[in-house]
Amino acid sequence: MSIAANAAKARHRANRTGKLKVGRCILADKPKRTGPFQINNARVRELERIITSRYGVVLPETDDADLFIEVAAYSLNAHCQSKGLDLDKVLADWCHRWAPWALQRAGTIIRPILNMLVGRKYQMKADEAARKICLTLLERTALEIKTMGACDFSARVRKGIAKDVKRSGDRSRQTAKRRARGVEPRESWLAKNSLSKSRPWDAERISRAQWYRRFRETGPSLVGLSTKSDTLVSSVPVDPSQEAPSRGPSSLTLAKKSIVIGAEGPPVGRNAALASGSAGVVVALPSKPLPSLKSRHGAVNTNGGAEQCDGDEVLNRMGAAS
C-alpha cells in the first residue's frame, strides 16, 4: 500500500468525529475542545499517526523502534511536568498500547530513556525528532505533520517550498474565479488584440516607430476660442485706454521731480533714491516741502540754508530739461 493510502487511513482514524451525515448535511458532531492547545500532546498524536501509517496497530520490535519510544518519552515528559504527573506510569501506559514488547525489556529500553530525561524540562527539537524517526518531507506532507520537521530538507528550504505551494494554490484559485466571471484568458486575448502580432504598420509600409509616433503627437485643443475670454496672445490689440491705472505717480511726473547730478555731487533731500547709470545719480525729490529746522540764527531748512522750493524751479535753475 502506498504512503498516500496509509496516510489517508491514519488521518481518518485520528480524526474520527462520530459525524452522522446525510449527504453533506451533518446531523451530529463531536463537542469542541474544552482545554487549550498543547504542542506536547499534539506531537504524541502525530507520532502515533506515523506508527499507524507505517506499521499498523502496534510498533514492531525492530532496531530503530526504541527511537520512537524516545521521541514519545520527551513529549510525555514535558506534558507530565506541566500537569504534575508521574512520567514512569505515563510512559508505561503508552508503551503498553503502542509497544507492548518494550515493557518486558524495560531495563534496557525504557530505563536509559528515563535517565536521560532527569532534570530536562523541554521536549525534543522538531528537526531532531524528524531525524530520529526518519520522517521525510513527502510523508510529512501526506500525514499533515505540523510539530516535527523533515530529515531530508532543512527548515529554511521547507519554508520556501511552503511559500511556493501557497502561491500556486492562490494563483489557481484566482484563475478559477476569473473564468467563472467570464474573463478571457490572456493568451487568447493577445492573439486577437496584440499589435505586435497583427503588425498594422506593415500594411501601410511604414516603420513601427513611425506608426506609434502618430498616436504620440498631440492634436489641437478641443476648447472653442472666444474673442472676449479665450484668444490668442498675438491677436489681442493693445488699447492704451484699457490699461490698468498705476498706483504711483506717472513717469512724466517722476521725470519732472528728479534731477541728474554728477557722480561726485551729494544727493539732494533725505529720501534720495539711488539708481545705476553712467550719467550720474538720479535723485527723486519729495512732492511736499521738507520741514525746516529752527536755530538761533533763524529758519534754516535741510538743504543747507537755501529756501525750500519746488522741483520745477530746481530744474529751471540748473538748466536741466524736464
MONORMO-V611423 format. One record per pair of residues at least 24 apart in sequence whose ideal C-beta (glycine too) atoms are under 6 Angstrom apart, sorted by the first residue. I is the first residue (numbers start at 1). GAP is how many residues later the second one is. D is the distance in whole Angstrom. If there is no record, write none. Layout:
i=I gap=GAP d=D
i=I gap=GAP d=D
This chain:
i=3 gap=136 d=6
i=3 gap=139 d=6
i=4 gap=138 d=5
i=6 gap=47 d=4
i=7 gap=46 d=5
i=7 gap=135 d=4
i=7 gap=136 d=5
i=10 gap=39 d=5
i=10 gap=42 d=4
i=10 gap=43 d=4
i=14 gap=35 d=5
i=39 gap=108 d=6
i=40 gap=35 d=5
i=40 gap=38 d=5
i=40 gap=39 d=4
i=40 gap=83 d=6
i=42 gap=105 d=5
i=43 gap=32 d=5
i=43 gap=104 d=4
i=44 gap=28 d=6
i=44 gap=31 d=5
i=46 gap=99 d=5
i=46 gap=101 d=6
i=47 gap=24 d=6
i=47 gap=25 d=6
i=49 gap=94 d=6
i=53 gap=90 d=6
i=58 gap=40 d=6
i=59 gap=39 d=5
i=59 gap=40 d=4
i=61 gap=40 d=5
i=66 gap=43 d=5
i=67 gap=65 d=5
i=67 gap=66 d=6
i=68 gap=65 d=6
i=70 gap=43 d=5
i=71 gap=58 d=5
i=71 gap=61 d=5
i=73 gap=40 d=5
i=74 gap=49 d=5
i=74 gap=50 d=4
i=75 gap=48 d=5
i=77 gap=40 d=5
i=78 gap=45 d=4
i=256 gap=55 d=6
i=256 gap=66 d=5
i=257 gap=28 d=5
i=257 gap=54 d=4
i=258 gap=24 d=5
i=258 gap=26 d=5
i=259 gap=24 d=6
i=285 gap=26 d=5
